[in-house]
Amino acid sequence: MKPPEDEIHEYTITAGGDIEAKFVNLATLQAENNIVVEEYISHSYIKSGNQLLVGQEGGKGIVFGGQCEALHRVAMNQFAETKEPRLQGRNPAS
């Protein structure tokens, strides 16, 4: 999965380890390990080499719009519907 060409994201962050953020809006995040977001992810492209955790330590934990992918686990409190929700996961055993 790659970021859609028709979407313009304000920020791109690539990490060889973890990424932690309070919220993510109009961004591209790619991490080799975990991505941890406290409050929400909005209209962003997210790719985690391990886990994507949203709101798991007491935050709102809402994901809406954009694309999210994690190799092992995606955890959130609420997935808000949009016209084209794109949430993908892969089983590492396959």
Secondary structure, DSSP 8 states (H G I E B T S, - for coil): ----TT---SEEEEESS-EEEEEEESEEEEESS-EEEEEEEEEEEEEESSEEEESTTSS--EEEEEEEEESSEEE-SEEE--SS-EEEE--TT-
